[in-house]
Structures are given as structure tokens and as C-alpha cells.
Amino acid sequence: MVEMIERGLTEEQRMMRDAIRAFVDGEVTPFIRKNWEREWDMKPESRPTRELLEGAHRIGVRTLGIPEEFGGTPVDPKTEVQTFAMVAEEISRGDSGLGDKLTQIWKISKLLQNIAPRHLQELWFPRIVEDPTFLLAHCLTEPRGASDRWLPYDVPEAMMHTKAALKGDKWVINGRKQFITNGYDAKLYVVYATTKPGAGMTKGTSSFLVPRDTPGLSVARCNETLGGRFMNTGEIVFEDCAVPKDHCLVENTALTKAGVYFRPGKIIQASKNLGIAVAAFEKTADYVQNYVQGGRTLIKHQAVAIRLAEMATKICAVRSLLNEASRAVDEGAPDAEQLVNMAKLFASEEVFKVCQHAVELHGGNGIMLDFGIEKHLRDAAVFLHMDATVDISKFKIVKCMFPDTAGVYAGPEN
Ligand SMILES: Cc1cc2nc3c(=O)[nH]c(=O)nc-3n(C[C@H](O)[C@H](O)[C@H](O)COP(=O)(O)OP(=O)(O)OC[C@H]3O[C@@H](n4cnc5c(N)ncnc54)[C@H](O)[C@@H]3O)c2cc1C
């Protein structure tokens, strides 16, 4: 399996991967094992990853998506998404929560590089680079549901309830967002709001840059998750939250301009997911070659060997599709949109099954919190719902393939 990872990498990517692997094996995995009880501390502040963020900072991984002129880590643009995929997988092999935290910085930085005015880039990028604890968040989901946003249905009924109105020289935001990655800890938020009610999602939704200390922004709570628990999702409330006029990043057509975030975003999701599977496989492969039942090591039992083969095959299948989709995004290929959705969807379902095998092959140990295998299954479960549910992802794939006939099902009931 290692050969397959190595095959597609450039010399530069290989060196980067070695550095990250050393960080993950030397710092992240031991940290997670040692601190497993802290995953269950219901005070989000007590679920520590400052040490790990500092480590990621040290090896340059935290600032990958930030332009080099502002101190970011340079990446060859021709293979940028493939590099993101490789790094996301490696980090998530150590801990998917840490992967969530870091990849959000890269994704949102790429978005800001494309849509934020120059003076705001000059202000924020150096701050992100300097501060190892600086996290970013991207806020679409609301308590009323997010699936409509993913399709997106261009009918007034599907529009966001969070609204923004221009009053004098300020945009005033009112509303509520939930389940936001890094929402509890972020220092800077990209927030989507309806600015033209009745216009449809793609014609009346704007995006705004909102610093955490803006009056009217409050973090209501941490949404406690089943997996990825070293990343704190959050619920954020906006009450007459006023930002300067120039903090409107894209007026009215924000969702159509967000592809630069979403396409690499799906690749990164699938890659983090794959990292979980690889970690589960590595631990299981080790376990079945050392643990003895029925007078012989587990792997000598055919049923066990078959399960291990299934795990490996699923991992390689996910990696193949992911490689193809990453290349399509880097090349700007016309089928990139459907491929990224396929990769994200396929990874979420297959990795969940890989982790189920891992838990079952560990028997009772697989269920015990202090053993650490069940964490992979919990982490994998989250990916079925992040960045669109399984069903909505399938819907999106069909919409890409048959745009005229699929996905026109929203609107007032007849
Ligand atoms: C750990 C985590 C991190 C997240 N991070 C972020 C983030 O950073 N930013 C952000 O904006 N969001 C984030 N989300 C939210 C995520 O994108 C949504 O949870 C997801 O898109 C599903 O939306 P929902 O939870 O509102 O479910 P709903 O939209 O309420 O869906 C409920 C069910 O109905 C089904 N359904 C809905 N509409 C249809 C339809 N038209 N046809 C068929 N079935 C349908 C869905 O498939 C699902 O099974 C995160 C979620 C999680 C779990």
C-alpha cells in the first residue's frame, strides 16, 4: 500500500510527506494515545491541541494555503490539490480532529486569496502565519438544515435565514450558524447570509469576513461531536453584528464563487477520511500478526485474512478515485465537480466499513475506549455527514451528470 502512495508523488511531495510522517508518528499519535481521556472532557478548552498546532506550525504545514508573499508555505500550483490531499491524509492518520483544524486554514486561505480585497489579505494573512493557535471557520449551516445549500435549490424557500443588510457604510448581520468546524475557537469567520430575499440561493447570498471580536458576534456553544473530538465545532449567533462595507467578500453571488473552496474541500475531506482508514489498517495489521487465538496468530485464520484483504482493497480503491479526482481539480478538468463528489462520498462509506472491520478484528479490545481502535470508527462516522450527507452527495453527482433533468425538487408544496 505504501508503494501506491509513493507512486504518484513528486520528489518535493515525498520529502514533505516524510517530514509530516515523522511528526505524526513521533508527536501526534503518542499524544492522542496519552491523552485519550481528555477527548471526553466536556469543557472544549480542555481538549488540548495547542502542542500539536505548534508542531504543525514548526514543520510549515499550518500555513500551506497562504500566499508565499505573506509567509505561507509554498506549494507547486500545478499539483497543489494533490499536495493538499497527501498532507491531509498524513495528518489525519494521526488525528482527524487535528486534520479538520488545519485543513480549514488552507481551504479558507485559498478562498480569501481569490475573493478578499488586497488590504484585508495584507491585514489577516500575516496574523494567521504568526499565531500557531489562529484558526479559521466557514459558516453556511444553520439550524434549519444545510442540505438545500449543497444542491443548491435556487428557490426562495431554500435561502439562508441569516440575513445581512447594508446600513450606511456597514453590513449588519443577523442570524445563527451551527455545526461549524473550528466555530468554537476560530479568530476569523467567513459567514454567508441572504442579502436579496426572494432572489434564490445563487443570486441573493453574500459572504462576509467577520473577526471574532466584532460586537454582535457570540459563540453560543460547542456542538459536541461523536468523532474528531480534538476539533471543536461551534454554534455562532449574530445579533446586529456590523462589519465595514469592504468586509463583504462577494455580494449576492457568493455561492457561485465558492468553487475554489469546495472542490479542493471535497478532496481534503476524502483524504482526511482515508487517513483514518490507513491508521485503522496499520493497527489492525499489527494486531492480527501478533495476537494469538485458537493456537495461532489471528491472520492465520482465513476469515481474518479475508477481512484484512477487504480493508486493503477498499483503501486502495478510495485512493485510486481520490488520485483521479485530485488530478482533475489541479487540471481544471470539466468532470472535476462530479469526481470530487464521488471521491468524498465513496471514501465516507468505504472508510466506515474499513473501520468496522478494524473494530471487529480487535474483538472486545475494539470496543474499549482505552485501547483506541473504536476512535477510528467514531471519527469515520462523522465523515458521512460532513460537507453534505451521503444522499445529498449522490444527488449532486447526478445533478452534475444530468443538469437539466435532476434536482428540481424544491419549492412550495403543491
Ligand atoms: C463535524 C461536522 C463539521 C461541520 N463543519 C461545517 C462547517 O465548517 N461549515 C458549515 O457550514 N457546515 C458544517 N457542517 C454541517 C454539514 O455540512 C451539515 O451537517 C450537512 O450538510 C447536513 O446538513 P444538516 O445537518 O442540516 O442536515 P439536513 O439538511 O437537515 O438533512 C437531514 C436529512 O435529510 C436528508 N435530506 C435533506 N434534504 C434532502 C433532499 N432534498 N432530498 C433527500 N434527502 C434530503 C439528508 O440527506 C439527511 O439525511 C459540519 C457538520 C459536521 C457533522
The ligand as an SDF file (V2000), in Angstrom:
LIG
                    3D

 53 58  0  0  0  0  0  0  0  0999 V2000
  -18.2680   17.5850   12.2400 C   0  0  0  0  0  0  0  0  0  0  0  0
  -19.0290   18.4890   11.3280 C   0  0  0  0  0  0  0  0  0  0  0  0
  -18.4150   19.6530   10.8540 C   0  0  0  0  0  0  0  0  0  0  0  0
  -19.1120   20.5310   10.0320 C   0  0  0  0  0  0  0  0  0  0  0  0
  -18.4910   21.6890    9.6060 N   0  0  0  0  0  0  0  0  0  0  0  0
  -19.2050   22.6060    8.9100 C   0  0  0  0  0  0  0  0  0  0  0  0
  -18.6210   23.8650    8.5330 C   0  0  0  0  0  0  0  0  0  0  0  0
  -17.4490   24.1110    8.7780 O   0  0  0  0  0  0  0  0  0  0  0  0
  -19.3900   24.7720    7.9000 N   0  0  0  0  0  0  0  0  0  0  0  0
  -20.6920   24.5320    7.5980 C   0  0  0  0  0  0  0  0  0  0  0  0
  -21.3320   25.4020    7.0260 O   0  0  0  0  0  0  0  0  0  0  0  0
  -21.2780   23.3460    7.9050 N   0  0  0  0  0  0  0  0  0  0  0  0
  -20.5670   22.3900    8.5650 C   0  0  0  0  0  0  0  0  0  0  0  0
  -21.1440   21.1830    8.9110 N   0  0  0  0  0  0  0  0  0  0  0  0
  -22.5390   20.9470    8.5720 C   0  0  0  0  0  0  0  0  0  0  0  0
  -22.7390   19.9140    7.4810 C   0  0  0  0  0  0  0  0  0  0  0  0
  -22.3920   20.4440    6.2230 O   0  0  0  0  0  0  0  0  0  0  0  0
  -24.2210   19.5020    7.5520 C   0  0  0  0  0  0  0  0  0  0  0  0
  -24.4240   18.8210    8.7890 O   0  0  0  0  0  0  0  0  0  0  0  0
  -24.6210   18.6110    6.4310 C   0  0  0  0  0  0  0  0  0  0  0  0
  -24.5350   19.3060    5.2040 O   0  0  0  0  0  0  0  0  0  0  0  0
  -26.0630   18.1120    6.5990 C   0  0  0  0  0  0  0  0  0  0  0  0
  -26.9210   19.1680    6.9160 O   0  0  0  0  0  0  0  0  0  0  0  0
  -27.8940   19.1070    8.1750 P   0  0  0  0  0  0  0  0  0  0  0  0
  -27.1190   18.5670    9.3080 O   0  0  0  0  0  0  0  0  0  0  0  0
  -28.5340   20.4180    8.3310 O   0  0  0  0  0  0  0  0  0  0  0  0
  -28.9660   18.0030    7.7750 O   0  0  0  0  0  0  0  0  0  0  0  0
  -30.3520   18.2350    6.9410 P   0  0  0  0  0  0  0  0  0  0  0  0
  -30.0940   19.1040    5.7600 O   0  0  0  0  0  0  0  0  0  0  0  0
  -31.3410   18.7020    7.9300 O   0  0  0  0  0  0  0  0  0  0  0  0
  -30.6290   16.7850    6.4760 O   0  0  0  0  0  0  0  0  0  0  0  0
  -31.2830   15.7960    7.3080 C   0  0  0  0  0  0  0  0  0  0  0  0
  -31.5310   14.5360    6.4470 C   0  0  0  0  0  0  0  0  0  0  0  0
  -32.4100   14.8500    5.3530 O   0  0  0  0  0  0  0  0  0  0  0  0
  -31.8440   14.4590    4.1310 C   0  0  0  0  0  0  0  0  0  0  0  0
  -32.2440   15.4220    3.1000 N   0  0  0  0  0  0  0  0  0  0  0  0
  -32.2540   16.7720    3.2090 C   0  0  0  0  0  0  0  0  0  0  0  0
  -32.6810   17.3310    2.0590 N   0  0  0  0  0  0  0  0  0  0  0  0
  -32.9410   16.3210    1.2010 C   0  0  0  0  0  0  0  0  0  0  0  0
  -33.3940   16.2510   -0.1270 C   0  0  0  0  0  0  0  0  0  0  0  0
  -33.6280   17.3380   -0.8290 N   0  0  0  0  0  0  0  0  0  0  0  0
  -33.5390   15.0360   -0.6710 N   0  0  0  0  0  0  0  0  0  0  0  0
  -33.2630   13.9090    0.0290 C   0  0  0  0  0  0  0  0  0  0  0  0
  -32.8200   13.9120    1.3110 N   0  0  0  0  0  0  0  0  0  0  0  0
  -32.6730   15.0980    1.8810 C   0  0  0  0  0  0  0  0  0  0  0  0
  -30.3330   14.4760    4.3740 C   0  0  0  0  0  0  0  0  0  0  0  0
  -29.6240   13.6280    3.4730 O   0  0  0  0  0  0  0  0  0  0  0  0
  -30.2590   13.9540    5.8120 C   0  0  0  0  0  0  0  0  0  0  0  0
  -30.3230   12.5640    5.8100 O   0  0  0  0  0  0  0  0  0  0  0  0
  -20.4510   20.2580    9.6800 C   0  0  0  0  0  0  0  0  0  0  0  0
  -21.0560   19.0720   10.1340 C   0  0  0  0  0  0  0  0  0  0  0  0
  -20.3600   18.1980   10.9330 C   0  0  0  0  0  0  0  0  0  0  0  0
  -21.0370   16.9240   11.3880 C   0  0  0  0  0  0  0  0  0  0  0  0
  1  2  1  0
  2  3  1  0
  2 52  2  0
  3  4  2  0
  4  5  1  0
  4 50  1  0
  5  6  2  0
  6  7  1  0
  6 13  1  0
  7  8  2  0
  7  9  1  0
  9 10  1  0
 10 11  2  0
 10 12  1  0
 12 13  2  0
 13 14  1  0
 14 15  1  0
 14 50  1  0
 15 16  1  0
 16 17  1  0
 16 18  1  0
 18 19  1  0
 18 20  1  0
 20 21  1  0
 20 22  1  0
 22 23  1  0
 23 24  1  0
 24 25  2  0
 24 26  1  0
 24 27  1  0
 27 28  1  0
 28 29  2  0
 28 30  1  0
 28 31  1  0
 31 32  1  0
 32 33  1  0
 33 34  1  0
 33 48  1  0
 34 35  1  0
 35 36  1  0
 35 46  1  0
 36 37  1  0
 36 45  1  0
 37 38  2  0
 38 39  1  0
 39 40  1  0
 39 45  2  0
 40 41  1  0
 40 42  2  0
 42 43  1  0
 43 44  2  0
 44 45  1  0
 46 47  1  0
 46 48  1  0
 48 49  1  0
 50 51  2  0
 51 52  1  0
 52 53  1  0
M  END
$$$$
